[in-house]
């Protein structure tokens, strides 16, 4: 439980810092025999700051709930 909570906190903070996930998409636009023309586009998936904050809070709750000892 603590590991999952810590992982969620780290992912939420990373999403807050970077604002989303960026990736590159390569597409083949033309081909003439052995000659190929490719286009590489940089795209980004935006993650709203409110969602990132909720992930951080949920991770912190899981982290601290996992560290509590169960009642005897």
C-alpha positions in Angstrom: 0.0 0.0 0.0 2.8 2.4 0.8 4.7 1.6 -2.4 1.6 2.4 -4.5 1.0 5.6 -2.6 4.6 6.7 -3.0 4.4 5.9 -6.8 1.2 8.0 -7.1 2.8 10.9 -5.4 5.9 10.8 -7.6 3.7 10.5 -10.8 1.4 13.3 -9.7 4.4 15.7 -9.0 6.0 14.8 -12.3 2.7 15.6 -14.1 2.6 19.0 -12.3 6.1 19.8 -13.2 6.0 18.8 -16.9 2.3 19.5 -17.6 1.7 16.3 -19.5 3.2 13.6 -21.5 5.0 14.3 -24.8 5.8 11.8 -27.5 6.9 11.7 -31.2 4.8 10.2 -33.9 6.4 9.3 -37.2 4.3 8.9 -40.3 5.2 7.7 -43.8 4.0 10.3 -46.2 5.4 9.1 -49.6 7.4 6.2 -51.0 9.1 6.1 -54.4 10.8 2.8 -54.8 13.5 2.5 -52.1 13.1 6.2 -51.2 10.8 7.0 -48.3 9.7 10.3 -46.9 8.7 10.4 -43.2 7.3 13.2 -41.1 8.0 13.2 -37.4 5.5 15.2 -35.3 6.0 16.1 -31.6 2.7 15.7 -29.7 1.7 16.3 -26.1 -1.1 15.0 -24.0 -2.0 17.7 -21.5 -2.8 16.6 -17.9 -4.8 19.2 -16.0 -3.2 20.5 -12.8 -6.3 19.6 -10.7 -6.1 16.0 -11.8 -2.3 15.9 -10.9 -3.1 17.4 -7.5 -5.8 14.8 -6.9 -3.3 12.0 -7.8 -0.8 13.5 -5.3 -3.5 13.6 -2.5 -4.6 10.1 -3.2 -1.0 8.9 -3.2 -0.4 10.6 0.1 -3.6 9.1 1.6 -2.5 5.6 0.5 1.0 6.1 1.8 -0.1 7.2 5.3 -2.9 4.7 5.5 -0.4 1.9 4.7 1.9 3.0 7.5 -0.8 2.8 10.2 -0.9 -0.3 12.3 -4.1 -2.2 12.3 -6.1 -2.3 15.6 -5.3 -5.3 17.8 
